[in-house]
C-alpha cells in the first residue's frame, strides 16, 4: 500500500505539482503555465503527453519593494522587477519556454489572472506568435479541452485595468504614508481602499457612541377560548414553568410553544389603545393599560388567512458566499476564499485523482451556464420529483456593474453530492462545498408555500370614563409545501399555532397579561459578513479584494475583531480623521466608488488607463502639497490633570496606541495608559513578584494589551502576562498544552506572531487551523539565541550582541532600552558566526574580523564595503552624536557634496551617508532600513562622490547602436546592433516596448567590423 502511494506522489510531482517547478525537457511540446501546483496537477489529468504543465506560484513580477517604481513625469510608466522569491521559478520556466514549441498561459480568468499571464510573457521574453492565452471557468475535462482548442491573445484591457489599480494604490500608499510617519509615528501606512473601509467602521462606532437609548413598552396577553377557569389554570402553570427555567438562558421557544399548544393558548400583542397605535414610553402608562387589560373582556374581531411563496435565494457570488460562510459556518473571509480556492483548483477524489469541484470563486455575476441549469433540473426531477421542479428555469440578475460574462459560484458536477465526497474532503472543505452545492440546487427548485393566519382580538376594558378599547394581534403560519427547503434543510424557528376551533366573534379569556420594558438599540458594529455587504453596496473594492482589505486593516492595527465584531482602535480613528481632513475627496466613499467604476471602464469600455490616472493625480498632487503643512500631530486635550505637576494631560499616539502625556513635557514626563473609553489606567501594584529581581509589579499596557511590568523599570525589564484585570496567568512550556486542531484533528503547537501567542495546526501550511491559548494560561516564549561578539557599541560602549529578528541576524546593544543602537552584520561577521558561532576575530573597537585569518579566500572589496569602511571611520564611531557626526563629516567633505549632505534625509530629516550602487554614488539615510530616503548626486558633487568612494572615472558615453535594414519580426521597427555579455546581437529599436532580439547575421557582422 505504501509503494502505491509513493508512486502516486511521484506521478503527481512529475505533473508539475512541486513547489519548485524544476526544468524538464520541453522540446517538441507545449508548455502550460498556471498559478498553483494544485491547479497544475488537476489540469495535467486532461492534457496528453504533448503538454508540460508547470506552476508560476502566482505573480512573478511586481513594482519594486523598496522604490516608488512609477515615473510620474512619463505617463505613470511602471518599473517591474522579478519578485525575489520567484527567481528560482522563473529560471526553469525560462529554460522550458525556450525549448517548447508553444506556451499556453492558463492563469485565472479575472484581471489579476490576466496580469499574471502578461507578466509571465514579458518575463520569459517569448515572441507573441508562440504564446496563447486560455481561460476556463471550471477545471473539468470538457472546459479544459474547449479552452485549449480556442486560445487567444492576452487581453490588454484587463491587464491595463489591473495595472492602473496597482499604480493608483502605489501612488496613494507611497506619497501619503510618509505624512503619517512625520505626524503620527513611523511604520504607518495609508491605502486608497483600506482607509475607506476603516472610515466605515469608525463612523459606525461614532454612531453607536452618540446613540441615546429610548424607552418603550410592549404588552403581551396569553388568551385561550376554553373559558375563565381554564385560563386561570393555564396562567398558574405558565408562571410555574417560567420560574423553573434557567435564569440565564430562559425558556426555549420550542418549550414555550409546546406549552401553548397543550393548553390551547395563543400570545397576542397589544397594537392599538383607545384608537391610537400603542407604543408607550413610560412605565406608568404601560402598567395602567396592563391593569385595564386584566379586567377586559375579549372577542375575536377578525381572522385573515393568506398564502405566500418563499422563493429560493440566487446562486452565490463571491460576496454572498463570504457572508453565508461567515454567518452559517463561522468562517473568516480569508478562510472562505482559501478553502474555495482549494475546491476550484482540485481535490484528490479517489481513483479520479485531482478534481475541480466548483467553478471560479471570484465573481460578482449570478449567471449560470445553460448546461449547468439543465443538469440541475434533471437532478432535481430525479431526486425530488416533478412537483419540486418549476416550469421554467429560474434566472437571477446581479447588481449593476457585475461582469455578466462570468458565472456564479456553483459545483462543476451537480450529481457529485456532498455526501459522495465526504471521505475525500476535510471538515472545512466539506462544509463549504455542502453550502455551495445546496445553494445551487435550491436556486433551481420550486418556491416553498406557507399558509399565514392573522387573528385580531378586541379588548373591552371597563373604566371610570366608560370603556377603553384595545386591539391585539397574533399571527401563525403553517408550511404547505417545502419546495427548495427540502434541499437547504433550513432549521426553521418554531412557529406558534392558533388554538383549534377559534372563529370570528368567539370569546377569549386572558391567562396572563405581560408588560415588558424595552429600549431602542444602536446600530450594530460590523462583522466580517456585514462589512463585506457594506463594501459591496457602496462599491468599495471588488469581490477578489474583500478578504485582503479586511486582513490589511487588522494587520495595521486600525481595527480589532472582538466577539466577531469590528472595533476601531484609537490609532485607526486618529489616522482616519487626519487623512479625511487632509484629503476629503480621495478617501470619500462616493469618490472611491467613482474610481472603481473608472477602473472597470478601462476593461469594459476601453478607457485609456493613463487618462484615468492623470485625472486622479492632478488634484491629488495639489492636496498632497497642502497636506504636509496643514497636518498637525494628533494631540487632544483630556479632562484629567497631571498628578505629578498639576498641568493638563493630553491624549497622544505612541507605539502602543493612545496614551495620556503631560502638556508640560519635557519638564514633566508623566504618562498614563488609557482604556478604550480614554480613561486613565491606574498602574496599580498586583500580588505578583518580578521573575527577574523579585520586586513588586505594576499593571501596564503595551502594543499587545495589558501586562505586568517590574516597578524598577527601566533598570529591570521583568514582565509577566496577565488577564485584563491584572491577574497573573500561569506560564507553561509550549509543549505542555495538548489540543487538537478544530479543522483536521491533528495536534496543535504553540506559535508566536506579532507579539501574541496562539495555537496553530502542526500540519501547517497544509492545514491553517488556529485556536486561542486556553484561558488562564500563557506560553513561555522561547528565548532568542544571543551571541556575544566582543564588539563595543559606538554610542555607549556597552557590549554588542547578535540577535535575530524578522529579517535575520543583526547587532544590537545590550544597553537596550536606554541605548537602542543596532546595525546590520557585515559579510565577514556573518561568516564568522556561521563557522564558529562567535566573533572571535572581532576587535573591541568594532573592527570587522578578517575572514582570511581562517584560511578562507579573501573576497573582492565592493563599493558597498568601502562605504561601510568610510562609515566606521567617520566621527560617529568616535562617540559623537549622529547630528554632530554628520555635520563633521559634511564639513570634512566640503564642496557641493558637503552642502548636499547637510540637507539631510528628505523623508525623516536625519543624517545621510555616502553610498554606492550599480547605478553610481548616492546619499542614503543613516536610519536605513527603517527609513529609505535617498538624495541623488549630480554634477560636481557626483565627481566628488566618485573620488570619496575610490570609484573609477565614469566611462565615456557609448556610441549609439547602429541601425540596420532588418525589420523587427514582432513590431516592424528597424533592428539595431547591440552588445551583450555573449557578444553582439540584433535588438528592436522599439525597446523596451518591444524586446524582440535575434542573432547578428554574418554579413552584418563583417560590415560592423569594417
WOSULHU-V593296 format. One record per residue. N is the residue number from 1. SS is DSSP state (H for helix, E for strand, L for the rest). OMEGA is omega in whole degrees, 0 to 359 (none if undefined). Layout:
BEGIN
{{N,SS,OMEGA} {N,SS,OMEGA}}
END
This chain:
BEGIN
{{1,L,179} {2,H,180} {3,H,180} {4,H,179} {5,H,181} {6,H,180} {7,H,180} {8,H,179} {9,H,180} {10,H,179} {11,H,180} {12,H,180} {13,H,180} {14,H,179} {15,H,179} {16,H,183} {17,H,181} {18,L,181} {19,L,173} {20,L,192} {21,L,178} {22,L,182} {23,L,173} {24,L,180} {25,L,182} {26,L,181} {27,L,180} {28,L,182} {29,L,175} {30,E,178} {31,E,178} {32,E,181} {33,E,176} {34,E,183} {35,L,191} {36,L,177} {37,H,180} {38,H,178} {39,H,179} {40,H,180} {41,H,182} {42,H,182} {43,H,183} {44,H,179} {45,L,188} {46,L,180} {47,L,184} {48,L,182} {49,L,180} {50,L,182} {51,E,172} {52,E,184} {53,E,180} {54,E,182} {55,E,177} {56,L,183} {57,L,179} {58,L,181} {59,L,176} {60,L,178} {61,E,177} {62,E,172} {63,E,183} {64,L,185} {65,L,187} {66,L,179} {67,L,181} {68,L,173} {69,L,179} {70,E,179} {71,E,184} {72,L,184} {73,L,181} {74,L,174} {75,L,174} {76,L,182} {77,E,180} {78,E,172} {79,L,181} {80,E,179} {81,E,176} {82,E,177} {83,L,185} {84,H,183} {85,H,176} {86,H,181} {87,H,179} {88,H,175} {89,H,183} {90,H,182} {91,H,178} {92,H,180} {93,H,179} {94,H,180} {95,H,180} {96,H,179} {97,H,178} {98,H,182} {99,H,190} {100,L,176} {101,L,184} {102,E,177} {103,E,177} {104,E,179} {105,E,187} {106,L,178} {107,L,185} {108,L,189} {109,L,180} {110,L,183} {111,H,180} {112,H,178} {113,H,178} {114,H,178} {115,H,178} {116,H,179} {117,H,181} {118,H,179} {119,H,177} {120,H,180} {121,H,180} {122,H,183} {123,H,181} {124,H,176} {125,L,181} {126,L,178} {127,L,183} {128,H,184} {129,H,177} {130,H,184} {131,E,173} {132,E,180} {133,E,178} {134,L,178} {135,L,179} {136,L,183} {137,L,180} {138,L,182} {139,L,175} {140,L,183} {141,H,182} {142,H,182} {143,H,180} {144,H,182} {145,H,178} {146,H,180} {147,H,182} {148,H,175} {149,H,185} {150,L,177} {151,L,180} {152,E,180} {153,L,177} {154,L,181} {155,L,184} {156,H,175} {157,H,176} {158,H,180} {159,H,181} {160,H,177} {161,H,178} {162,H,180} {163,H,179} {164,H,178} {165,H,180} {166,H,180} {167,H,179} {168,H,179} {169,H,178} {170,H,179} {171,H,182} {172,H,183} {173,H,185} {174,H,184} {175,H,179} {176,H,183} {177,H,178} {178,H,176} {179,H,178} {180,H,178} {181,H,184} {182,H,187} {183,H,181} {184,L,175} {185,L,183} {186,L,176} {187,L,179} {188,L,179} {189,L,178} {190,L,178} {191,L,184} {192,L,182} {193,L,182} {194,H,180} {195,H,179} {196,H,177} {197,H,177} {198,H,179} {199,H,179} {200,H,181} {201,H,180} {202,H,181} {203,H,177} {204,H,179} {205,H,180} {206,H,172} {207,H,181} {208,H,180} {209,H,182} {210,H,184} {211,L,176} {212,L,183} {213,L,178} {214,L,181} {215,E,170} {216,E,184} {217,E,174} {218,E,179} {219,E,176} {220,E,180} {221,E,174} {222,E,184} {223,E,175} {224,E,177} {225,L,190} {226,L,177} {227,L,185} {228,H,181} {229,H,179} {230,H,179} {231,H,179} {232,H,180} {233,H,180} {234,H,179} {235,H,179} {236,H,180} {237,H,179} {238,H,178} {239,H,179} {240,H,180} {241,H,180} {242,H,180} {243,H,182} {244,H,183} {245,L,176} {246,E,183} {247,L,181} {248,L,183} {249,L,183} {250,E,182} {251,L,180} {252,L,179} {253,H,182} {254,H,180} {255,H,181} {256,H,182} {257,H,174} {258,H,178} {259,H,178} {260,H,183} {261,H,182} {262,H,184} {263,L,178} {264,L,180} {265,L,171} {266,E,180} {267,E,179} {268,E,181} {269,E,178} {270,E,183} {271,E,178} {272,E,178} {273,E,181} {274,L,175} {275,L,180} {276,E,179} {277,E,184} {278,L,173} {279,L,183} {280,L,181} {281,L,178} {282,L,186} {283,H,184} {284,H,180} {285,H,182} {286,H,181} {287,H,177} {288,H,178} {289,H,180} {290,H,179} {291,H,179} {292,H,180} {293,H,177} {294,H,179} {295,L,188} {296,L,170} {297,E,189} {298,E,176} {299,E,180} {300,E,183} {301,E,181} {302,E,175} {303,E,181} {304,E,180} {305,E,179} {306,E,178} {307,E,179} {308,E,180} {309,E,177} {310,E,185} {311,L,179} {312,L,175} {313,L,180} {314,L,178} {315,L,187} {316,E,158} {317,L,180} {318,H,183} {319,H,180} {320,H,178} {321,H,179} {322,H,180} {323,H,181} {324,H,179} {325,H,178} {326,H,184} {327,H,187} {328,H,184} {329,H,182} {330,L,181} {331,L,169} {332,L,181} {333,H,179} {334,H,178} {335,H,179} {336,H,182} {337,H,179} {338,H,181} {339,H,178} {340,H,177} {341,H,179} {342,H,180} {343,H,179} {344,H,185} {345,H,176} {346,L,178} {347,E,179} {348,E,180} {349,L,176} {350,H,181} {351,H,179} {352,H,180} {353,L,181} {354,E,185} {355,E,175} {356,L,187} {357,L,180} {358,E,176} {359,L,184} {360,L,193} {361,L,176} {362,L,186} {363,L,172} {364,L,181} {365,L,175} {366,L,176} {367,L,174} {368,L,180} {369,L,181} {370,H,181} {371,H,178} {372,H,178} {373,H,180} {374,H,179} {375,H,179} {376,H,180} {377,H,178} {378,H,179} {379,H,181} {380,H,180} {381,H,181} {382,H,184} {383,H,189} {384,H,180} {385,L,185} {386,H,182} {387,H,182} {388,H,184} {389,E,179} {390,L,183} {391,L,181} {392,L,177} {393,L,178} {394,L,179} {395,L,184} {396,L,181} {397,L,179} {398,L,180} {399,L,179} {400,L,179} {401,L,180} {402,L,180} {403,L,187} {404,L,177} {405,L,179} {406,L,178} {407,L,173} {408,L,178} {409,E,182} {410,L,174} {411,E,178} {412,L,180} {413,L,185} {414,L,179} {415,L,178} {416,L,187} {417,L,178} {418,L,181} {419,H,177} {420,H,184} {421,H,187} {422,L,183} {423,L,183} {424,L,183} {425,L,172} {426,L,189} {427,H,181} {428,H,179} {429,H,180} {430,H,182} {431,H,182} {432,H,178} {433,H,178} {434,H,180} {435,H,182} {436,H,182} {437,H,182} {438,H,180} {439,H,181} {440,H,180} {441,H,183} {442,H,184} {443,H,178} {444,L,180} {445,E,180} {446,L,178} {447,L,171} {448,E,181} {449,E,181} {450,E,170} {451,E,182} {452,E,179} {453,E,177} {454,E,181} {455,E,174} {456,E,181} {457,E,180} {458,E,180} {459,E,177} {460,E,184} {461,E,178} {462,L,179} {463,L,182} {464,L,184} {465,L,182} {466,L,183} {467,L,171} {468,E,187} {469,E,173} {470,E,178} {471,E,180} {472,E,183} {473,E,174} {474,E,179} {475,E,176} {476,E,178} {477,E,184} {478,E,180} {479,E,179} {480,E,181} {481,E,188} {482,L,176} {483,L,183} {484,L,178} {485,H,179} {486,H,181} {487,H,180} {488,H,180} {489,L,182} {490,L,178} {491,L,183} {492,L,174} {493,L,181} {494,L,181} {495,L,176} {496,L,178} {497,L,177} {498,L,177} {499,L,180} {500,L,175} {501,L,179} {502,L,180} {503,L,181} {504,L,182} {505,L,182} {506,L,179} {507,E,178} {508,E,185} {509,E,186} {510,E,174} {511,E,180} {512,E,172} {513,E,191} {514,E,174} {515,E,180} {516,E,180} {517,E,179} {518,E,176} {519,E,176} {520,L,184} {521,L,179} {522,L,176} {523,L,184} {524,L,173} {525,L,182} {526,L,165} {527,L,178} {528,H,181} {529,H,183} {530,H,176} {531,H,175} {532,H,179} {533,H,180} {534,H,180} {535,H,178} {536,H,181} {537,H,182} {538,H,180} {539,L,181} {540,L,182} {541,L,181} {542,L,185} {543,H,183} {544,H,185} {545,H,185} {546,H,183} {547,H,181} {548,H,177} {549,H,181} {550,H,178} {551,H,184} {552,H,183} {553,H,175} {554,H,181} {555,H,178} {556,L,178} {557,L,174} {558,L,176} {559,E,176} {560,E,178} {561,E,179} {562,E,182} {563,L,177} {564,L,177} {565,E,182} {566,E,174} {567,E,177} {568,E,174} {569,L,177} {570,H,178} {571,H,179} {572,H,179} {573,H,181} {574,H,181} {575,H,180} {576,H,180} {577,H,181} {578,H,182} {579,H,179} {580,H,178} {581,H,182} {582,H,183} {583,L,186} {584,L,181} {585,L,188} {586,L,184} {587,L,175} {588,L,182} {589,H,181} {590,H,181} {591,H,179} {592,H,177} {593,H,179} {594,H,180} {595,H,177} {596,H,179} {597,H,177} {598,H,178} {599,H,177} {600,H,182} {601,H,177} {602,H,179} {603,H,190} {604,H,184} {605,L,177} {606,L,179} {607,L,181} {608,L,185} {609,H,178} {610,H,178} {611,H,178} {612,H,180} {613,H,181} {614,H,179} {615,H,178} {616,H,192} {617,H,184} {618,H,176} {619,H,180} {620,H,181} {621,H,178} {622,H,178} {623,H,181} {624,H,180} {625,H,180} {626,H,187} {627,H,181} {628,H,180} {629,H,186} {630,H,181} {631,L,178} {632,L,180} {633,L,184} {634,L,176} {635,L,184} {636,E,182} {637,E,179} {638,E,179} {639,E,187} {640,E,175} {641,E,178} {642,L,181} {643,L,184} {644,L,183} {645,L,179} {646,L,179} {647,L,179} {648,E,171} {649,E,182} {650,E,173} {651,E,178} {652,E,179} {653,E,177} {654,E,182} {655,L,182} {656,L,181} {657,E,184} {658,E,176} {659,E,177} {660,E,177} {661,E,183} {662,E,178} {663,L,181} {664,L,177} {665,L,12} {666,L,179} {667,L,176} {668,L,185} {669,L,181} {670,L,174} {671,E,177} {672,E,174} {673,E,180} {674,E,175} {675,L,183} {676,L,180} {677,L,180} {678,L,180} {679,L,182} {680,E,177} {681,L,180} {682,L,179} {683,L,185} {684,L,175} {685,E,181} {686,E,182} {687,E,179} {688,E,180} {689,E,180} {690,L,180} {691,L,182} {692,L,186} {693,L,179} {694,L,179} {695,L,177} {696,E,182} {697,E,180} {698,E,174} {699,E,181} {700,E,180} {701,E,179} {702,E,182} {703,L,182} {704,L,179} {705,E,182} {706,E,177} {707,E,176} {708,E,180} {709,E,182} {710,E,178} {711,L,181} {712,L,177} {713,L,12} {714,L,177} {715,L,179} {716,L,183} {717,L,183} {718,L,178} {719,E,175} {720,E,174} {721,E,181} {722,E,173} {723,L,183} {724,L,181} {725,L,178} {726,L,179} {727,L,181} {728,E,177} {729,L,179} {730,E,179} {731,E,179} {732,E,175} {733,L,182} {734,H,183} {735,H,180} {736,H,182} {737,L,178} {738,L,183} {739,L,178} {740,E,180} {741,L,180} {742,L,183} {743,L,185} {744,L,178} {745,L,179} {746,L,177} {747,E,179} {748,E,180} {749,E,175} {750,E,180} {751,E,183} {752,E,177} {753,E,177} {754,L,176} {755,L,181} {756,E,177} {757,E,179} {758,E,177} {759,E,180} {760,E,182} {761,E,179} {762,L,179} {763,L,178} {764,L,8} {765,L,179} {766,L,175} {767,L,184} {768,L,179} {769,L,178} {770,E,177} {771,E,178} {772,L,174} {773,L,180} {774,L,184} {775,L,178} {776,L,182} {777,E,172} {778,E,184} {779,E,176} {780,L,178} {781,L,178} {782,L,181} {783,L,179} {784,L,179} {785,L,180} {786,L,181} {787,E,176} {788,E,187} {789,E,187} {790,E,179} {791,E,179} {792,E,178} {793,L,181} {794,L,184} {795,L,186} {796,L,178} {797,L,173} {798,L,180} {799,E,174} {800,E,178} {801,E,177} {802,E,177} {803,E,181} {804,E,177} {805,E,182} {806,L,181} {807,L,177} {808,E,184} {809,E,177} {810,E,177} {811,E,181} {812,E,180} {813,E,178} {814,L,178} {815,L,179} {816,L,11} {817,L,180} {818,L,176} {819,L,184} {820,L,183} {821,L,175} {822,E,172} {823,E,179} {824,E,176} {825,L,172} {826,L,179} {827,H,180} {828,H,179} {829,H,179} {830,H,179} {831,H,180} {832,H,179} {833,H,183} {834,H,183} {835,H,185} {836,H,184} {837,L,182} {838,L,181} {839,L,185} {840,L,184} {841,L,183} {842,L,177} {843,L,181} {844,L,183} {845,L,176} {846,L,179} {847,L,182} {848,L,178} {849,L,180} {850,L,182} {851,H,180} {852,H,178} {853,H,178} {854,H,179} {855,L,180} {856,L,179} {857,L,180} {858,L,181} {859,L,177} {860,L,183} {861,L,181} {862,L,179} {863,H,178} {864,H,178} {865,H,178} {866,H,178} {867,H,177} {868,H,179} {869,H,178} {870,H,179} {871,H,181} {872,H,181} {873,L,182} {874,L,179} {875,H,179} {876,H,180} {877,H,182} {878,H,175} {879,L,177} {880,L,176} {881,L,183} {882,H,180} {883,H,179} {884,H,180} {885,H,180} {886,H,180} {887,H,179} {888,H,180} {889,H,179} {890,H,178} {891,H,180} {892,H,180} {893,H,179} {894,L,177} {895,H,181} {896,H,179} {897,H,178} {898,H,178} {899,H,179} {900,H,180} {901,H,180} {902,H,180} {903,L,181} {904,L,183} {905,L,180} {906,L,182} {907,L,183} {908,L,178} {909,L,176} {910,L,180} {911,L,178} {912,E,177} {913,E,183} {914,E,179} {915,E,180} {916,E,175} {917,E,181} {918,L,177} {919,L,179} {920,E,182} {921,E,173} {922,E,177} {923,E,181} {924,E,182} {925,E,178} {926,L,180} {927,L,178} {928,L,8} {929,L,179} {930,L,176} {931,L,185} {932,L,180} {933,L,179} {934,E,172} {935,E,177} {936,E,181} {937,L,184} {938,L,173} {939,H,181} {940,H,178} {941,H,178} {942,H,178} {943,H,178} {944,H,182} {945,H,180} {946,H,178} {947,H,181} {948,H,183} {949,L,180} {950,L,180} {951,L,178} {952,L,177} {953,L,180} {954,L,183} {955,L,180} {956,L,182} {957,L,181} {958,L,176} {959,L,179} {960,L,180} {961,L,182} {962,E,179} {963,E,180} {964,E,177} {965,E,181} {966,E,179} {967,E,179} {968,L,181} {969,L,182} {970,L,186} {971,L,178} {972,L,180} {973,L,180} {974,E,174} {975,E,180} {976,E,179} {977,E,180} {978,E,180} {979,E,178} {980,E,181} {981,L,181} {982,L,178} {983,E,184} {984,E,181} {985,E,176} {986,E,176} {987,E,183} {988,E,178} {989,L,178} {990,L,179} {991,L,8} {992,L,179} {993,L,176} {994,L,185} {995,L,182} {996,L,177} {997,E,179} {998,E,177} {999,E,180} {1000,L,180} {1001,L,183} {1002,H,182} {1003,H,178} {1004,H,177} {1005,H,179} {1006,H,180} {1007,H,180} {1008,H,180} {1009,H,178} {1010,L,none}}
END
